[in-house]
Amino acid sequence: MTPPSGPGASPDPRSGPPARPAWTAFVLGLLLLPTTLAWLDTARAMSGRRYAYREHTRRVVVLGFDGVDPTLLREFLPRLPALAELARLGSFTDCRTTNPPESPVAWATFATGRNPGAHSVFDFVRRDLDRPDSYRPRNGMVEPRPPLVTRWGLPLRPPGARNLVDGAGFWEPVADAGYRVSILRMPLTFPPREPRGGELLCGLGVPDARATQGSYTLFAAGRDAWEGWTEFGGRHLVLYPKRGRAASKLEGPPDPRDTRRERRLEVPVQFTFAADTALVVVGRNDEPPIALALGRYSRWINIEFTAGPLVRVRGLVRFRLLRTGPNPAVYASPIQIAPHAPPVPLSAPRGFAGRLADRLGPMRTAGWPQDTFAANDGVLDDVALFTDIRDTYRENERLFFDRLDHANAALSVMVFTAPDRASHMYFRYRDKEHPAHDPAAIGRFVRATGVEDPIFETYRWMNDTVAAVRKRLGRDDILLIVSDHGFHTWRYGMNLNTWLLKHGYLVLHDGDAGAKRRNLQEFFKNRSGTAHIDWSRTRAYALGLGQIYVNLKGRERDGTVEPGQRAALLRELRQKLVKVRGPDGAAVFTAIHLGQDIWQGSHMRDAPDLQCAFATGYRVSWQTALLGVPGQVFEVNAYPWSGDHCSNDAAQTAGVFLSNLRLGALDQPPGLEQIAPTICGLFGVPPPARAKASPLPLLVRSESER
């Protein structure tokens, strides 16, 4: 609909695009001739008028805190005064999550009000039944489209991406009604759709400059140094220092001139090592060197990769000097896409991310901004990772306060991820029975940081942010706080494909043990092989974080199971799986769900046939997610990544809901699918299409009561 003008609406002198010259507006109108709204905007531009925003008597602020667990929050609440006061004066309750309780699935439901069967996101990983190799693991959030460039570097087609979420976010009908919206770090919005008259900065789903979700580089010298890719996508390169100097290369995105996508663009890197310091020069030799101090992150450094005279990819990287002496080691962070020149938009309007960087300084743009993978590989220690999590949080908090203070938005949304990352990486600090629990390492961390519990520390940051937000709110403004899921300890991983192999449901080719470890680099290049499995004799396979698929005739490429046999096979699998016991003698699963029982919608063709609900202490293995078939069914989880939620029982993995408004009577705790209808209802607009859940009964005071 057209935003109103006249009574009840006013131009906003502090926001909105500057008036376009008349000729520019006229050309724009011709290009967008079929769109009535475009003509209306053109008329405004030609007359010198800015976009007219609809006035709203109450601001609505929505804070998402990924991974905040209700049990932990209740434990911490006596030490979190702002959140305790909010719970006392308003509302604090569990928030029902999605099945599975994964961030992409949950945030898509939060945004659209739809269940996974309707919004199409079932996992971080998916298969693609319409591809020739339909079994290959693929990105479950975004489908990338590589650029086309001639061998001489002349561009034929720019890179692109397709967002796999089916459905509009709740901010879109609010913006369409004429209200100013500011949506920050929102997961699964890449590439963005521009809210009418608003602003959006994408979150989870945005790749780094290497077209991965966070791949670091380690430059190291010595006997233990090696070259290659780690399981979690890290790039290791060997240094050969001579008289304190060493040269190497920093690899960036795939070279678009290479049709096989085996070669990467790169820039030279030169190191000069001293006692406890180093200098690094990235790119051309005339660039000024950057000083590195032992155990400290450098500032963000601008870099540029070129593939001919007209193809450039700009990025940001920072370094950390890990080791000096005769065998030095230097870490380079995942390369962030530079906000000023993204090959695919990171924000809407397109220039919004760059303007934020101009105001606030260099900023991370990748959807997974903290380098948990380098920590899992043992490259970053606990102190370095915690510093990275803290730096990211402070950067995002500064961003949010800037927009809350200056955007003049009727609806402001921000998603913070620190509680999730800390809970993933430091749950072993809390769980004394965890295989990776190390009192000595914990002691070193406490002495270095002064922080006794890194998970609590992120909840303390949350408390302080909420306190600062409440000071900025007016008497009638509305605050909603939501987390997408809770957390569990993770002690053992289960290789589901190995279990299927040992019970005769999956068959490997003769002579292929299938035990080769798969890595994320292969996944991000769409090169995770499937030939190790004999599909002509396989009846079921596992892919992703807890999903099992029937190799169904007429659906899968090499299906072996007749449609009429599917129900019996699923029943048989469920009966056997629920009886499985782990290394500690405990039940591994609390439930095995039929996909058709927990999801509904137009995307059920792509839905898993079974969704496994793991008990506390268990999770599907990393290798299962990528179609791996290791030798043993169970693995001891000795990784720093010691807490999880992704394939746990959704009924035991609730998130949280808080508000400065009280909730009316409910038959059950609020659910993520109710958030979108609730927010739209606060603005008096219909919820996103096919959002079927009822809005929450928030007790909003009427005009006469205020």
Secondary structure, DSSP 8 states (H G I E B T S, - for coil): -----STTEEE-TTSS-----HHHHHHHHHHTTT-HHHHHHHHHHHTT---EEE--SS-EEEEEETT--HHHHHHHGGG-HHHHHHHHHSEEEEEB--SS--HHHHHHHHHHS--HHHH---SSEE--TTSSSTTS-EESSEEEE--EE-TTS-EEE--EEEE---S--THHHHHHTT--EEEEEETT--S----TT-EEEE-TT---TTSSS---EEEE-STT---EE-TTS-EEEE---BTTEEEEEEEEEE-TT-TT---EEEEEEEEEE-SSEEEEEESSTTS--EEEEBT-B---EEEEEESSTT-EEEEEE-EEEEE-SSS-EEEE---EE-TTS-SS-SEESTTHHHHHHHHH-----SSS-S-HHHHHTTSS-HHHHHHHHHHHHHHHHHHHHHHHHHS--SEEEEEE-HHHHHHHHHHHHH-TTSTT--HHHHHHHHHHHS-S-HHHHHHHHHHHHHHHHHHHS-TT-EEEEE-S---EEEEEEE-HHHHHHHTTSS-B-TT--------HHHHHTT----TTB-TTS--EEE-SSSEEEE-BTTTSTT--B-GGGHHHHHHHHHHHHTT-B-TTSSBSEEEEEEHHHH--STTGGGS-SEEEEE-TEEEE-HHHHTT---S-SEEE--SS--EE-TTB-GGG--EEEEESS-B---SS--BGGGHHHHHHHHTT---STT--S----B----GGG-
